[in-house]
Amino acid sequence: MNDIPTDQAIDTQAVRSYLLGLQNRIVSTLQAEDGKAFLSDGWTRPAGGALEGDGLSQLVEGGNLLERGGCNFSHVKGKALPPSATQHRPELAGAPFEAMGVSLVMHPLNPYVPTVHMNVRMLAAAPAGGATVTWFGGGMDLTPYYGFEDDAQHFHRVCRDAIGPALYARFKPWCDEYFFLKHRNEPRGVGGIFFDDFALPPEQGGHEAGFALMRATGDAFLEAYVPITQRRRGMPYGERERDFQAYRRGRYVEFNLVWDRGTHFGLHGGGRTESILMSMPPVVKWRYDWRPEPGTPEARLYTDFLRPREWASDRASDRASE
């Protein structure tokens, strides 16, 4: 991506206002769906430290729909950008930075309702003697425990329609690649979209184009996820399904702690631990070298869903990606 000079800088107050409004819309909607109020926990980091800024964590535990779910806003400035945030721009490691974003993870109670993650963010860094570099990132992905093709298709089609087929064709494979547990050789779920370090030169829209992409992603979340929860939340389940859900949640924990750059950025950059680890599920299990029995619904998750597929295709017969 191309660096954007300072005279093309985005209005950070506009980004902040959008993100706070997005958080409010998402929490208000999911709170109404769940029936239990979210806890709101505002925080500040005073000026003068290695990290300063403010944020708002909103969380529900033991809800009717959500066993644990949270939606965080944060806006921080720091003296040294952690290496975990500069994979594509190593020259910016250690530069003063400003970052803001909304991040959410929802872990439903019913095993037939998938876990979902969404994040939209802006980051700016000011290397010594150089122009300020600003970029946007974000995406959303779906992690089912029991797969339903219409759920995965709906989620991906909303993502495609929100950002357009051309960007979806770039960001869907990026999501498949990013949310992959390399140590397990296994996808985390059925994917969605993912983008990072997105900026365009001024003649192609500059920062406003990146901001528009971030808004399109954030605005699509409720349409992508809420209809799935409404379809599945009333399905009966028992101990078997809850046990498998807890086992699969272990993969979620492994990815977030081992591979997720956002988690690493927050923890290594001095972020607020309670907010960062909000993404952890409340009940998790691990087993040694466990495999589901062939032909079971649990096995079908692996054979039919935990592999790249062209979910947004309008051809009902479209199967696995070549």
Salt bridges, closest charged atoms under 4 A:
ASP3 OD1 - ARG89 NH1 2.24
GLU33 OE1 - ARG233 NH1 3.92
ASP41 OD2 - ARG272 NH2 2.63
ASP54 OD2 - ARG16 NH2 2.78
GLU61 OE2 - ARG68 NE 2.73
GLU67 OE2 - ARG242 NH2 2.90
GLU67 OE1 - ARG249 NH2 2.78
GLU98 OE2 - HIS75 NE2 2.67
ASP141 OD1 - HIS117 ND1 2.83
ASP141 OD2 - ARG188 NH2 2.84
GLU149 OE2 - ARG300 NH2 3.91
GLU149 OE2 - ARG309 NH2 3.40
GLU149 OE2 - ARG319 NH1 2.80
ASP150 OD1 - ARG232 NH2 2.93
ASP151 OD1 - ARG231 NH2 2.76
ASP151 OD2 - ARG232 NE 2.89
ASP161 OD1 - ARG160 NE 3.13
ASP176 OD2 - LYS172 NZ 2.81
GLU186 OE2 - ARG248 NH1 2.78
GLU186 OE2 - ARG251 NE 2.87
ASP196 OD1 - ARG121 NH2 3.46
ASP196 OD2 - ARG261 NH2 2.87
ASP197 OD1 - ARG89 NE 2.80
ASP219 OD1 - ARG25 NH2 2.95
ASP243 OD1 - LYS285 NZ 2.63
ASP243 OD2 - ARG287 NH2 1.98
GLU254 OE1 - HIS183 NE2 2.78
GLU254 OE2 - ARG184 NH2 2.66
ASP289 OD1 - ARG291 NH1 2.88
GLU298 OE1 - ARG240 NH2 2.67
ASP304 OD2 - ARG300 NE 2.97
ASP314 OD1 - ARG157 NE 3.91
ASP314 OD1 - ARG160 NH1 3.79
ASP318 OD2 - ARG315 NH2 3.07
